[in-house]
Amino acid sequence: MEAGTRDDPWALTTAPGSSNYSMYVEDDVLVCVVGSTTLTYQARAVDDLREWLVTQGDWVALGGADEKKEAPEGSVEAWGRIESNPVGGWYGTRNGYRGRFGVYLPPLLEHLGYVELEHNPRSNRVRAVSS
């Protein structure tokens, strides 16, 4: 991955363009800083999500939701917490802050050139870039 260090984080914006945040990788953890809130995900989520989107072959809803809220079935958010994903459940590592996978991971994948991402006010989708 390019940049993405504590000293040189990726500067990102959510799909609707409503929030700015930064991400970086440290010790196999993907750190997401949104204002004063820090969320953490397993760093392998980048490659795992990319691979899953390739297998989907079409647009997938982001479905971003907080940890305690139900994620829309078939969405990126649902995949980031379902037991059948490669890590057997949550990619989020900080209890109480494990959700929002569908909000913060797709813009990073877009920045890295792995996906196309819609930028509508709501109900955005993502799909893998054709090889």
C-alpha positions as CSV (number, residue, x, y, z in Angstrom):
1,M,0.0,0.0,0.0
2,E,1.2,3.5,-0.7
3,A,1.5,6.1,2.1
4,G,-1.0,5.1,4.8
5,T,1.3,5.5,7.7
6,R,0.7,7.4,11.0
7,D,3.0,10.2,9.7
8,D,1.5,10.1,6.2
9,P,-2.2,8.9,6.4
10,W,-4.6,8.7,3.6
11,A,-6.9,11.7,3.6
12,L,-10.4,10.4,2.6
13,T,-14.0,11.5,2.3
14,T,-17.1,9.4,2.8
15,A,-19.0,8.4,-0.4
16,P,-21.6,11.2,-0.1
17,G,-18.8,13.7,0.6
18,S,-20.3,14.6,4.0
19,S,-17.3,13.7,6.2
20,N,-13.5,13.8,6.0
21,Y,-11.4,11.3,7.8
22,S,-8.0,9.7,7.6
23,M,-6.7,6.1,7.7
24,Y,-3.4,4.5,8.1
25,V,-1.9,1.0,8.8
26,E,0.0,0.3,11.9
27,D,1.0,-3.2,13.2
28,D,-1.6,-5.0,10.9
29,V,-4.3,-2.7,12.1
30,L,-6.1,-0.3,9.8
31,V,-6.7,2.9,11.9
32,C,-9.6,5.2,11.0
33,V,-9.6,8.6,12.6
34,V,-12.9,10.5,12.2
35,G,-12.8,13.8,14.2
36,S,-12.0,12.7,17.8
37,T,-13.2,9.1,17.2
38,T,-10.8,6.3,16.3
39,L,-12.1,3.1,14.8
40,T,-9.8,0.1,14.0
41,Y,-10.2,-2.7,11.5
42,Q,-8.0,-5.7,10.6
43,A,-5.6,-4.4,7.9
44,R,-6.4,-7.5,5.8
45,A,-9.9,-6.1,5.3
46,V,-8.5,-4.1,2.3
47,D,-7.5,-7.2,0.3
48,D,-10.4,-9.3,1.6
49,L,-13.0,-6.8,0.6
50,R,-11.4,-6.2,-2.8
51,E,-11.5,-10.0,-3.4
52,W,-15.1,-10.3,-2.3
53,L,-16.2,-7.4,-4.5
54,V,-14.5,-9.1,-7.5
55,T,-16.6,-12.3,-6.8
56,Q,-19.8,-10.2,-6.6
57,G,-19.2,-9.0,-10.2
58,D,-21.6,-6.1,-9.9
59,W,-22.6,-3.1,-7.8
60,V,-23.0,-3.8,-4.0
61,A,-24.7,-1.5,-1.6
62,L,-22.5,0.1,1.1
63,G,-25.1,-0.3,3.9
64,G,-23.0,1.5,6.5
65,A,-24.4,1.0,10.0
66,D,-23.3,1.4,13.6
67,E,-22.3,-1.8,15.4
68,K,-25.6,-2.2,17.3
69,K,-27.7,-1.6,14.2
70,E,-28.6,-4.3,11.7
71,A,-26.7,-4.1,8.4
72,P,-28.7,-4.5,5.2
73,E,-28.4,-8.0,3.8
74,G,-25.8,-8.4,1.0
75,S,-24.2,-5.0,1.7
76,V,-20.5,-4.3,2.3
77,E,-21.4,-3.6,5.9
78,A,-23.1,-7.0,6.3
79,W,-20.1,-8.8,4.8
80,G,-17.8,-7.0,7.2
81,R,-19.4,-8.7,10.1
82,I,-20.9,-12.0,8.8
83,E,-19.5,-15.2,10.1
84,S,-18.9,-16.6,6.6
85,N,-16.3,-13.9,5.7
86,P,-12.6,-14.8,5.8
87,V,-12.1,-13.7,9.4
88,G,-15.3,-15.4,10.7
89,G,-17.0,-12.2,11.8
90,W,-16.2,-8.6,12.6
91,Y,-13.3,-6.9,10.8
92,G,-13.7,-4.1,13.4
93,T,-11.4,-4.7,16.4
94,R,-12.6,-2.1,18.9
95,N,-15.7,-3.3,20.8
96,G,-18.5,-0.7,20.5
97,Y,-16.8,0.8,17.4
98,R,-16.7,-2.2,15.1
99,G,-19.4,-1.0,12.7
100,R,-19.3,1.6,9.9
101,F,-17.2,-0.8,7.8
102,G,-19.4,0.0,4.7
103,V,-18.8,3.8,5.3
104,Y,-15.0,3.9,5.7
105,L,-13.5,1.0,3.8
106,P,-14.9,1.6,0.3
107,P,-13.5,5.2,-0.1
108,L,-10.0,3.8,0.8
109,L,-10.4,1.1,-1.8
110,E,-11.4,3.8,-4.3
111,H,-8.4,5.8,-3.4
112,L,-6.1,2.8,-4.0
113,G,-7.7,2.3,-7.4
114,Y,-9.4,-1.0,-6.6
115,V,-13.1,0.0,-6.9
116,E,-15.6,2.3,-8.5
117,L,-17.7,4.1,-5.8
118,E,-20.9,6.1,-6.3
119,H,-21.0,9.6,-4.6
120,N,-24.7,10.2,-4.2
121,P,-26.3,11.9,-1.1
122,R,-27.3,8.4,0.1
123,S,-27.7,4.7,-1.0
124,N,-24.2,4.5,-2.5
125,R,-22.8,1.4,-4.1
126,V,-19.4,0.0,-4.9
127,R,-18.0,-2.4,-7.4
128,A,-14.6,-3.9,-8.2
129,V,-12.6,-2.3,-11.1
130,S,-12.3,-4.6,-14.0
131,S,-8.8,-6.1,-14.4
